Each structure stands twice: as C-alpha cells, then as structure tokens.
Amino acid sequence: MATKDQRRRQLAREKFQRQQERRAEARGKTRRRNAAIAAGVAVVVAIGTAAWATEGFGGMGEKKQDAAASPSPSEPSKAPDPCDKPAKGKPGTEQWKKEPAMTIDKSAAYVLNLETTCGDIDIKMDASKTPHTVNSFNFLADEGYFDHTKCHRLVPQGIYVLQCGDPKGDGTGGPGYTIPDENLKDPRLKGNVYPAGTVAMANKYNAQEKKGRDTGGSQFFLVYQDSQLPPDYTPFGTIGKDGMKVLEKIAKAGAAPPDAMQNTAPNATVVINKATVRKS
C-alpha cells in the first residue's frame, strides 16, 4: 500500500501533468487564433485573391473578393441580438451591363440613408470628389437594389468594418457593372488609416500583382473604429453621429466564426430594409 508521502507525490505529479496539458492546449488555441487573424487581415489587403467574396475589400462582384473586412474572431460573442426582424421582402436579382449614365449634380452633396433593422444610418456623400460612386448609389437606390439585403461581414479584429451591399448576402454579388476608383488620395486617409465614420467601396484590387483597379460594384464597408488599410478603396461617404451609434451597437454584438466563404457574419441581424439617396 502506498504511504501518505507517496500518495501526496503521486497527486502532485498528476496535478502538474494536468497543468502542462492545459498550458499546451492554451498555446495551441492562441496559435490558431493568431493564424486566423493574420489570414483575415491578409484577405482584406489581398482583395481579389479569393475573388469577390467581399465586394469592397475584395469581394465585389461575382467572384469572391477579399475586401476590407476579414480578420476572423476565434469565438462568437454571446451578446443578444440588438436589432429588429427584417421587413418583408427579398433582395432583387436584376443586373446591368453598363455603368448608369451620369444624372447627378457633380457640384452637390448627397445623403445615402440606410434604414436598417438596427436603426437608420445616414451617410453624407460628396459628388464633387466621387461622382461615379455617388451616381451609382443614386441609381441603385432608386432601383431598390439594396432593399432587403443583409450586411454579410463584420470584422472586429485588425480592422473594424461592417460590409454591406451584396444582394446575395455572401460577398459574391454585384450589379453587373463596375465603376472607377475615386478619391484615393483623400487627405483624411493619413498614414493609411481609414478613420472611424468613413464609408468606402469594396473592390478586387490585388496590391501584390497591381491588378484589379476600377472594380467597384455595389459592396461597401462602414468603418466603426480607425482601421489601418492601404488607400485602395474609394472613400465616398461619412457616417453621421446617430448612424455611428447604430454601427457601434452592431459591432458590440460581435461576429460569428468564418463561414465557408470566410465571411464573419455579424451576430446582430443587420438588414437594409430600404436605401434612399437625396440631395442635401
């Protein structure tokens, strides 16, 4: 029979072994999490590598783009859904072969209003700096293109953006046409930082290959916290104060793990019930 001292030593050895196993498991989780984050950031910067899965940061059209939003959280948030149920209706499927004719006043300012399940988000757009982008949003909003579409990606690590504008809801959709990049030398993008409140276009530009310019479509991203990104995404709008509160509420609910398309969907039910553009 083992003595008390032997039993004590045996228990100590077992405790030490369990501690070592827990530490090894924790290190493994950390490595996996860091790898996921690094992969996510790469996707955002590589826009266009995996195709259009995110139209603005790289997933704007029919191929999966690696847009501005992609670091992946290791675990989903348990926060409750802060948003309402979507209005009845389904996203449209219409496509257009050519960029719409210019119909806006290039010297004016416009406001894009997104009536979402989480609250209204007003975005001020300057047509003098981004006429093609503003004209496209004006056209698509009039066509009801954004109505009943969900925002399919929330990035809560590395960069901090919510990506929307895809009727397919998986980052592979677009209107059928593309628009040119604009305003890439905006002085607000100091140090390659897109400041909180910025709204920019997704695209499939690949900085390494220097291919994929002028590939914007309908997908766009809203920055809820200063985010380090190369100046490759057309900054065309600024979110108002109330809209930022809505965006922060969405971000606070967290994001789900990556799906098959590497999208990290917001835990909140974020659907654009109606999008409108008006001259301000």
C-alpha positions in Angstrom: 0.0 0.0 0.0 1.3 3.5 -0.8 2.3 5.7 2.0 0.9 9.1 2.6 4.0 10.7 1.2 3.9 8.5 -1.9 0.3 9.3 -2.4 1.0 13.1 -2.0 3.8 12.9 -4.6 1.6 11.0 -7.0 -1.2 13.6 -6.7 1.3 16.4 -7.2 2.6 14.7 -10.3 -0.9 14.3 -11.7 -1.7 17.9 -10.9 1.5 19.1 -12.7 0.6 16.9 -15.7 -2.8 18.4 -15.9 -1.4 22.0 -15.7 1.0 21.2 -18.5 -1.8 19.8 -20.7 -3.9 22.9 -20.1 -1.0 25.2 -20.9 -0.3 23.3 -24.1 -3.9 23.5 -25.1 -4.0 27.2 -24.4 -0.9 27.7 -26.5 -2.5 25.8 -29.4 -5.6 28.0 -29.2 -3.5 31.1 -29.2 -1.6 30.0 -32.3 -4.8 29.1 -34.1 -6.4 32.4 -33.2 -3.4 34.4 -34.3 -3.2 32.4 -37.6 -6.9 33.2 -38.2 -6.4 36.9 -37.5 -3.4 37.0 -39.8 -5.3 35.2 -42.5 -8.2 37.6 -42.1 -6.0 40.7 -42.4 -4.4 39.2 -45.5 -7.7 38.6 -47.1 -8.7 42.2 -46.5 -5.5 43.5 -48.1 -5.4 40.9 -50.8 -8.7 41.8 -52.1 -9.3 39.9 -55.1 -7.2 36.9 -54.4 -10.0 34.7 -53.4 -12.4 36.5 -55.6 -15.3 38.6 -54.8 -16.4 37.3 -51.5 -16.4 40.8 -50.2 -17.1 43.4 -52.7 -15.5 46.2 -51.2 -12.5 44.8 -49.8 -12.1 42.3 -52.4 -15.4 40.7 -52.9 -17.5 42.9 -55.0 -18.8 41.1 -57.9 -19.3 37.6 -58.9 -16.1 36.3 -57.6 -15.1 36.3 -54.1 -13.3 39.4 -53.2 -11.1 39.8 -50.2 -12.2 43.1 -49.1 -11.6 45.3 -46.2 -13.2 43.2 -43.8 -11.8 40.0 -42.8 -9.9 39.2 -39.7 -11.8 36.4 -38.1 -12.7 36.2 -34.4 -11.9 32.9 -32.7 -15.2 32.7 -30.9 -18.6 34.3 -31.4 -19.9 36.8 -29.0 -22.8 35.8 -26.7 -24.3 39.2 -26.7 -28.1 39.3 -27.5 -29.3 40.4 -30.9 -29.9 44.2 -30.6 -31.8 44.5 -33.9 -35.3 44.0 -35.1 -36.7 41.5 -37.5 -36.3 42.4 -41.2 -39.2 43.9 -43.1 -41.0 41.5 -45.5 -39.4 41.3 -48.9 -36.5 39.7 -50.8 -33.4 41.2 -52.4 -33.6 41.9 -56.2 -31.7 40.0 -58.8 -31.5 42.5 -61.6 -28.2 43.1 -63.4 -27.0 45.8 -65.7 -24.3 45.6 -68.3 -23.1 49.2 -68.2 -22.5 51.8 -65.5 -25.5 54.1 -65.4 -25.4 57.4 -67.2 -24.4 60.4 -65.1 -27.6 62.1 -63.8 -26.4 63.7 -60.5 -25.2 67.2 -59.9 -21.5 66.8 -59.5 -21.2 70.1 -57.5 -23.7 68.9 -54.9 -23.7 66.9 -51.7 -26.0 63.9 -51.3 -27.1 61.8 -48.4 -27.5 58.0 -48.6 -29.9 56.8 -45.9 -29.9 53.2 -44.9 -33.0 52.2 -43.0 -31.7 49.1 -41.3 -33.1 46.6 -38.7 -30.7 48.1 -36.2 -31.6 51.8 -36.9 -31.1 54.4 -39.6 -27.6 55.2 -40.9 -27.2 58.5 -42.8 -24.1 58.8 -45.0 -23.1 62.1 -46.4 -21.6 61.8 -49.9 -19.6 64.4 -51.8 -20.3 64.1 -55.5 -17.5 66.5 -56.5 -14.9 64.0 -55.2 -16.6 60.8 -56.1 -19.1 61.5 -58.9 -19.2 57.9 -60.4 -19.7 56.3 -56.9 -22.4 58.7 -55.9 -24.2 58.4 -59.2 -24.1 54.7 -59.0 -25.6 54.7 -55.4 -28.2 57.1 -56.6 -29.1 54.8 -59.5 -29.1 51.5 -57.4 -31.1 53.0 -54.6 -33.7 54.3 -57.0 -33.9 50.7 -58.4 -34.4 49.3 -54.9 -31.2 47.3 -55.4 -30.1 47.5 -51.7 -33.6 46.9 -50.2 -33.9 43.7 -48.1 -30.1 43.0 -48.4 -28.2 41.9 -45.3 -24.7 43.1 -44.3 -22.8 39.9 -44.6 -19.5 40.7 -42.8 -18.4 42.3 -39.6 -14.6 42.5 -38.9 -13.9 43.0 -35.2 -10.1 42.4 -35.2 -7.2 44.0 -37.1 -9.6 46.3 -38.9 -13.1 47.3 -37.8 -15.7 47.4 -40.5 -19.2 46.3 -41.4 -19.6 45.2 -45.1 -22.8 45.5 -47.0 -24.3 46.0 -50.4 -24.5 42.4 -51.7 -28.0 41.1 -52.6 -26.6 37.5 -52.4 -25.6 38.1 -48.8 -22.3 36.1 -49.2 -19.9 38.6 -50.7 -20.1 37.3 -54.2 -22.8 39.7 -55.6 -22.6 42.8 -57.7 -24.8 44.9 -60.0 -23.2 43.5 -63.2 -21.2 46.6 -63.9 -18.1 48.2 -62.3 -17.2 51.8 -61.5 -13.7 53.5 -61.4 -11.8 54.1 -58.2 -12.0 57.7 -56.9 -10.6 59.9 -54.3 -7.8 57.5 -53.3 -5.6 60.5 -52.3 -8.2 61.8 -49.8 -6.2 63.8 -47.2 -8.3 62.2 -44.4 -6.5 58.9 -45.1 -3.4 59.9 -43.2 -0.9 57.1 -42.5 -3.0 54.6 -44.5 -5.7 54.8 -41.8 -9.4 54.9 -42.7 -10.9 56.9 -39.8 -14.0 55.8 -37.9 -17.1 57.1 -39.7 -15.6 56.5 -43.2 -17.6 54.6 -45.8 -15.6 53.2 -48.7 -16.1 50.9 -51.7 -15.0 47.3 -51.8 -13.2 46.1 -54.8 -10.9 43.2 -56.0 -7.7 45.1 -56.3 -4.6 42.9 -55.7 -1.8 45.2 -54.4 0.9 42.5 -54.9 0.0 41.9 -58.5 -1.1 45.5 -59.0 -4.2 44.3 -60.8 -7.9 44.9 -60.3 -8.2 48.6 -60.3 -11.6 50.2 -61.1 -13.6 47.1 -60.0 -16.0 48.7 -57.6 -19.6 47.5 -57.8 -22.2 47.7 -55.1 -20.5 46.4 -52.0 -19.2 48.9 -49.5 -17.9 49.0 -45.9 -18.5 51.2 -42.9 -15.6 51.9 -40.6 -16.6 51.9 -36.9 -13.1 52.3 -35.5 -9.9 53.7 -37.0 -8.6 50.9 -39.3 -5.2 50.5 -41.0 -5.8 49.8 -44.7 -3.9 50.6 -47.9 -5.5 53.6 -49.8 -7.0 51.3 -52.4 -10.7 51.7 -51.6 -12.7 54.7 -52.7 -13.7 56.7 -49.6 -17.0 58.3 -50.7 -19.0 59.0 -47.5 -19.0 60.0 -43.9 -21.4 58.5 -41.3 -23.4 60.9 -39.1 -23.4 60.8 -35.3 -26.6 58.9 -34.9 -25.5 56.4 -37.5 -22.3 55.8 -35.7 -24.3 54.8 -32.6 -26.1 52.2 -34.7 -22.9 50.9 -36.1 -21.3 50.7 -32.6 -24.3 48.7 -31.4 -23.9 46.3 -34.2 -20.2 45.9 -33.5 -20.7 45.4 -29.8 -22.8 42.3 -30.6 -19.8 40.7 -32.1 -19.2 38.4 -35.1 -19.6 34.7 -35.8 -16.7 32.4 -36.9 -15.8 32.3 -40.6 -18.2 30.5 -42.8 -17.3 28.6 -46.0 -16.7 31.8 -47.8 -14.5 33.2 -45.0 -17.2 35.8 -44.1 -17.5 36.6 -40.4 -21.2 37.5 -40.2 -22.4 40.0 -37.6 -24.2 38.3 -34.7 -26.8 41.1 -35.0 -29.4 40.8 -37.7 -28.3 43.6 -39.9 -30.6 44.0 -42.9 -31.1 47.1 -45.1 -34.9 47.4 -45.3 -34.7 50.4 -47.5 -32.0 52.6 -49.1 -32.6 56.1 -50.4 -30.4 58.9 -51.8 -31.4 62.5 -51.6 -29.7 65.8 -52.4 -28.7 67.6 -49.3 
